[in-house]
């Protein structure tokens, strides 16, 4: 992604959607980046992630609401407990029926869960932050794509301007040759050579304008804006930025590290005792009095204490897994910083090289321009042929194209440098 870009190789779709809004006649790189960010489908995930986190937290808050359950049971058993004793006065204890029935409603109110719910809510919120930052990383890549397209349009615009300058020089030469032909001091073929070259310049302009249109339509897809060929794309100014790297990937790694660290508190909370109140009301036969073989209502209430100790078996390994995963995140972060610093070093060298090339390009153009002016005078005086004049014009044109390419490459290198840093 970073480095030189062969804009003419950008693949452009032929069939494009027609956006709904109309854009102004002048656009900037910043405005295109902002529009592309708002229009990119992934931006919708940010709002959805917030809603998901809110719902998860709300569901966890309901852990402390009374929990109601209704149960029913009808059984028949092969034997029952009976007391074969006759009490004084001839009273005999009746054996319970072998068919028994019980219908209950249970209400449990959690009082203390060791902090599990609190830690789960915190983890849900932190996880939403991590997922949101992953979207930011994806959106940052869109910014890089918009940069490439925008700079491709600027490069094409400069080439179109250069074709106009070359055509102007050729038209000037053609007028001089036409005058010589009319005066009988030059052949008609000399004028035809220049006319053919002017037609080639026209073809080149058509190709460049077509490429520009395709680039604009591609940019329209990213921004969701309707654009036409009359738009003026302003060359961005590249301001100096802080040296530190502030890429969204770094925040993502930090958020992931923090999320993993929070899991240690959840591990501790799961190994704490739980306390709750309970009430059970029911109707059945027998009820709580097993010696009474009648349908009766009943209730039981009390406090329940539970402590699952099996979590202590795996707590050490669970914490070790958290530590390993944090080390993996740290390794990814270090790798990212290493690669990013390597890219920055490469871009600094590229910027330094292009500055030197541009300085040399300007010197070459001055020399080529003086040669072209001299050739123009020689052509007018009949000392130089149209073919020789065309060679000099093309040489100057080529040197100007090289300067245009180097200037746009420098602008791109400066923008890419800032983009790598996160500015």
C-alpha positions in Angstrom: 0.0 0.0 0.0 2.8 2.4 0.9 5.3 3.7 -1.6 5.0 4.6 -5.2 1.6 4.1 -6.9 1.1 3.4 -10.6 -2.2 5.3 -10.8 -2.8 4.2 -14.4 -3.0 0.6 -13.1 -6.0 1.3 -10.8 -8.9 -1.0 -11.9 -12.1 0.9 -12.5 -15.5 -0.7 -12.7 -17.5 0.2 -15.9 -20.9 0.1 -14.3 -21.4 2.3 -11.3 -24.3 3.2 -9.0 -25.6 6.7 -9.3 -25.4 8.5 -5.9 -28.2 10.6 -4.7 -26.6 13.9 -3.7 -24.7 16.5 -5.8 -21.3 17.7 -4.9 -19.8 21.2 -5.2 -17.3 22.2 -7.8 -14.2 22.1 -5.6 -13.2 19.2 -3.3 -10.4 18.5 -0.8 -8.8 15.3 0.3 -10.0 15.8 3.9 -13.6 16.2 2.7 -13.4 13.0 0.6 -11.9 11.1 3.5 -14.7 12.2 5.9 -17.4 11.3 3.3 -15.9 7.9 2.6 -15.8 7.2 6.3 -19.5 8.1 6.8 -20.6 6.2 3.7 -18.5 3.0 4.3 -20.9 0.1 5.3 -18.7 -0.9 8.3 -19.5 2.5 10.0 -23.0 1.1 10.8 -21.4 -1.6 13.0 -20.4 1.1 15.5 -23.9 1.9 16.4 -24.9 -1.8 16.4 -22.0 -2.6 18.8 -23.2 0.0 21.2 -26.7 -1.3 21.2 -25.4 -4.9 21.7 -23.3 -3.9 24.7 -26.3 -2.1 26.2 -28.5 -5.1 25.8 -25.9 -7.4 27.3 -25.4 -5.2 30.3 -29.2 -4.9 30.8 -29.5 -8.7 30.7 -26.8 -9.1 33.3 -28.5 -6.6 35.6 -31.5 -8.9 35.6 -29.4 -11.5 37.5 -30.4 -9.6 40.7 -34.1 -9.7 39.9 -36.2 -12.4 41.7 -36.0 -15.6 39.7 -39.4 -17.4 39.5 -39.9 -21.1 38.5 -42.9 -23.3 38.5 -42.7 -27.1 38.8 -45.2 -29.9 38.9 -44.6 -33.6 39.7 -46.9 -36.7 39.9 -45.4 -40.0 40.9 -46.3 -43.5 41.7 -43.9 -45.6 43.8 -43.8 -49.3 44.5 -43.6 -48.8 48.3 -44.0 -46.1 50.9 -42.8 -45.7 54.4 -45.3 -46.8 56.9 -45.4 -47.2 60.7 -47.2 -50.3 61.8 -48.1 -49.2 65.3 -51.4 -48.7 67.0 -51.4 -45.8 69.4 -53.4 -45.8 72.6 -57.1 -45.4 72.0 -57.0 -47.5 68.9 -55.4 -44.7 66.8 -53.5 -46.1 63.8 -51.1 -44.0 61.6 -52.3 -44.3 58.1 -49.7 -45.1 55.4 -49.2 -42.5 52.7 -50.6 -43.2 49.2 -48.3 -44.7 46.7 -49.5 -42.0 44.2 -48.1 -38.7 45.2 -48.5 -35.1 43.8 -46.6 -31.9 44.2 -46.9 -28.5 42.6 -44.5 -25.7 43.6 -43.6 -22.2 42.8 -40.0 -21.2 43.7 -38.7 -17.7 44.1 -34.9 -17.1 44.4 -33.4 -13.7 45.1 -29.7 -13.5 44.6 -28.0 -11.4 47.3 -24.3 -11.9 46.6 -22.6 -13.7 43.6 -19.0 -13.0 44.4 -18.9 -10.1 42.0 -19.4 -12.3 38.9 -22.2 -10.1 37.5 -20.2 -6.9 38.0 -17.2 -8.3 36.2 -19.3 -9.7 33.4 -20.8 -6.3 32.8 -17.4 -4.7 32.7 -16.1 -7.3 30.3 -19.2 -6.7 28.1 -18.5 -3.0 27.9 -14.7 -3.5 27.3 -15.4 -6.1 24.6 -17.7 -3.5 22.9 -14.8 -1.1 23.0 -12.4 -3.6 21.4 -14.9 -4.4 18.6 -15.5 -0.7 18.0 -11.8 -0.2 17.6 -11.6 -3.1 15.1 -14.1 -1.1 13.0 -11.8 2.0 13.3 -8.9 -0.1 12.0 -11.0 -1.1 9.0 -12.1 2.5 8.4 -8.5 3.6 8.5 -7.8 1.4 5.5 -10.5 3.2 3.6 -8.6 6.4 4.2 -5.6 4.9 2.4 -7.7 3.9 -0.6 -9.2 7.4 -0.9 -5.7 8.9 -0.7 -4.6 6.7 -3.7 -7.6 7.6 -5.8 -7.5 11.3 -5.0 -3.7 11.5 -5.8 -4.4 9.6 -9.0 -6.9 12.3 -10.1 -4.3 15.0 -9.3 -1.7 13.2 -11.3 -4.0 12.9 -14.3 -5.0 16.6 -14.1 -1.3 17.5 -14.2 -0.7 15.3 -17.3 -3.8 16.9 -19.0 -2.3 20.3 -18.4 1.0 19.2 -19.8 -0.7 18.0 -23.0 -2.2 21.4 -23.4 1.3 23.0 -23.1 2.8 20.6 -25.7 -0.1 21.2 -28.1 0.5 24.9 -27.8 4.1 24.5 -28.7 3.2 22.2 -31.6 0.5 24.7 -32.9 3.1 27.5 -32.8 5.5 25.4 -34.8 2.7 24.4 -37.2 1.9 28.1 -37.9 5.6 28.8 -38.8 5.8 25.7 -41.0 2.5 26.6 -42.8 3.9 30.0 -43.5 7.1 28.5 -45.0 5.0 26.1 -47.1 3.0 29.0 -48.5 6.3 30.8 -49.3 7.6 27.7 -51.0 10.6 27.2 -48.6 9.2 24.0 -46.9 7.5 20.8 -47.9 3.9 20.1 -47.0 5.1 16.8 -45.3 6.8 18.9 -42.6 3.4 20.4 -41.7 1.8 17.0 -41.8 4.3 15.7 -39.3 3.3 18.3 -36.8 -0.4 17.9 -37.6 -0.2 14.1 -36.9 1.6 14.8 -33.6 -1.1 17.2 -32.6 -3.7 14.5 -33.3 -1.7 12.1 -31.1 -1.8 14.7 -28.4 -5.5 14.9 -28.7 -5.8 11.1 -28.4 -3.6 11.2 -25.3 -5.9 13.8 -23.8 -8.9 11.7 -24.5 -7.3 8.7 -22.7 -6.3 10.9 -19.7 -9.8 12.4 -19.5 -11.3 8.9 -19.6 -9.0 7.7 -16.8 -9.9 10.8 -14.8 -13.6 10.1 -15.2 -13.2 6.5 -14.1 -11.2 7.6 -11.0 -13.9 10.2 -10.1 -16.6 7.6 -10.5 -14.7 5.2 -8.2 -14.3 8.0 -5.6 -18.0 8.6 -5.9 -18.7 5.0 -4.9 -16.6 5.4 -1.8 -18.1 8.7 -0.8 -21.7 8.2 -1.9 -21.7 11.6 -3.6 -22.6 12.4 -7.2 -19.6 13.8 -9.0 -19.0 15.1 -12.5 -16.0 15.8 -14.7 -16.0 19.5 -13.9 -14.9 19.1 -10.3 -11.7 20.8 -9.3 -9.5 18.7 -7.0 -7.4 20.8 -4.7 -3.8 19.7 -4.1 -3.5 19.0 -0.3 -0.9 20.8 1.8 1.1 18.4 3.9 1.7 19.8 7.4 4.4 18.5 9.7 3.0 16.1 12.3 4.3 14.7 15.7 6.8 11.9 15.4 5.0 9.4 17.6 2.9 6.7 16.0 -0.8 7.1 16.8 -2.4 4.4 14.6 -5.8 2.9 15.6 -4.1 -0.5 15.6 -2.1 0.5 18.7 -5.3 1.4 20.6 -6.8 -1.9 19.5 -3.8 -3.8 21.0 -4.0 -1.8 24.2 -7.8 -2.4 24.5 -7.3 -6.2 23.9 -4.6 -6.3 26.6 -6.9 -4.6 29.1 -9.8 -6.9 28.2 -7.7 -10.0 28.8 -6.4 -8.6 32.1 -9.9 -8.0 33.3 -10.6 -11.7 33.0 -8.4 -12.4 36.0 -11.0 -10.6 38.2 -13.8 -12.7 36.7 -11.8 -15.8 37.5 -11.5 -14.7 41.1 -15.2 -13.8 41.3 -16.3 -17.2 40.0 -14.4 -18.9 42.9 -16.3 -16.9 45.6 -19.4 -18.1 47.5 -22.9 -17.2 46.4 -25.7 -16.3 48.7 -29.5 -16.0 48.0 -32.9 -16.0 49.6 -35.5 -18.4 48.5 -39.2 -19.0 49.0 -41.0 -22.1 47.9 -44.8 -22.4 48.0 -46.8 -25.4 46.9 -49.7 -27.8 47.0 -49.5 -31.5 47.1 -50.1 -34.9 48.8 -48.3 -35.4 51.0 -47.3 -31.9 51.9 -44.6 -31.3 54.5 -46.2 -33.6 57.0 -45.6 -37.1 55.5 -47.8 -38.7 58.1 -50.8 -36.8 56.8 -52.2 -38.3 53.6 -54.2 -35.3 52.4 -53.8 -32.6 49.8 -52.5 -29.5 51.6 -50.7 -26.2 50.8 -47.2 -25.6 52.1 -44.3 -23.2 52.0 -40.6 -23.2 52.8 -38.3 -20.1 53.1 -34.7 -19.5 54.0 -31.2 -18.5 53.0 -29.1 -20.5 50.6 -25.3 -20.5 50.6 -23.4 -22.1 47.7 -19.7 -22.4 47.1 -18.4 -24.3 44.0 -14.8 -25.3 44.9 -14.0 -27.0 41.6 -12.9 -23.7 40.2 -9.8 -23.7 42.4 -8.6 -26.7 40.4 -8.3 -24.7 37.2 -7.7 -21.1 38.5 -3.9 -21.3 38.1 -4.2 -22.5 34.5 -6.9 -20.0 33.7 -4.7 -17.2 34.8 -1.8 -18.6 32.9 -3.9 -18.7 29.8 -4.8 -15.0 30.3 -1.1 -14.2 30.6 -0.2 -16.1 27.5 -2.9 -14.3 25.5 -1.6 -11.0 26.8 1.9 -11.9 25.6 0.5 -12.8 22.2 -1.1 -9.3 22.0 2.2 -7.7 23.1 4.0 -9.7 20.4 1.5 -8.5 17.7 2.0 -4.9 18.9 5.8 -5.1 18.8 5.6 -6.6 15.3 3.3 -3.9 14.2 5.6 -1.2 15.6 8.6 -2.8 13.9 6.9 -2.9 10.5 5.5 0.6 10.9 8.9 2.1 11.8 10.5 0.3 8.9 7.8 1.8 6.6 8.5 5.2 8.1 12.2 4.9 7.4 11.5 3.8 3.9 9.2 6.8 3.3 11.7 9.3 4.8 14.3 8.0 2.3 11.8 8.2 -0.5 10.9 11.8 0.4 14.6 12.8 0.5 15.2 11.1 -2.8 12.3 12.8 -4.5 13.3 16.2 -3.3 16.7 15.8 -4.9 15.1 14.4 -8.1 12.7 17.4 -8.4 15.6 19.8 -8.0 17.4 18.0 -10.8 14.1 17.9 -12.9 13.8 21.7 -12.8 17.4 22.1 -14.0 16.7 19.7 -16.9 13.5 21.5 -17.9 15.3 24.8 -18.0 17.9 23.4 -20.3 15.3 21.6 -22.4 13.2 24.7 -22.6 16.1 26.7 -23.9 16.8 24.0 -26.5 13.1 24.1 -27.6 13.1 27.9 -28.0 16.3 27.7 -30.1 14.7 24.9 -32.2 11.6 27.0 -32.7 13.8 29.9 -34.0 15.7 27.5 -36.3 12.4 26.0 -37.6 11.2 29.5 -38.3 14.4 30.3 -40.2 14.2 27.1 -42.1 17.4 25.8 -40.6 15.7 22.9 -38.8 13.2 20.4 -40.1 9.8 19.7 -38.5 10.9 16.2 -37.4 14.0 17.6 -35.6 11.8 20.3 -34.0 9.4 17.6 -32.9 12.2 15.6 -31.2 13.1 18.7 -29.1 9.4 19.4 -28.2 8.9 15.7 -27.1 12.1 15.8 -25.1 10.9 18.8 -23.1 7.5 17.3 -22.8 9.1 14.1 -21.4 11.2 16.0 -18.9 8.0 17.9 -17.7 6.1 14.6 -17.3 8.9 13.3 -15.2 8.8 16.4 -13.0 5.0 16.0 -12.7 5.4 12.4 -11.7 8.1 13.2 -9.1 6.0 16.1 -7.6 3.0 13.9 -7.2 5.1 11.0 -5.9 6.6 13.4 -3.3 3.1 14.6 -2.3 2.0 11.0 -2.0 5.1 10.0 0.0 4.4 12.9 2.4 0.8 11.9 2.8 1.6 8.2 3.2 4.3 9.1 5.8 1.7 10.9 7.9 -0.9 8.2 7.3 1.6 5.5 8.5 2.0 7.5 11.7 -1.7 7.8 12.1 -2.2 11.5 11.2 
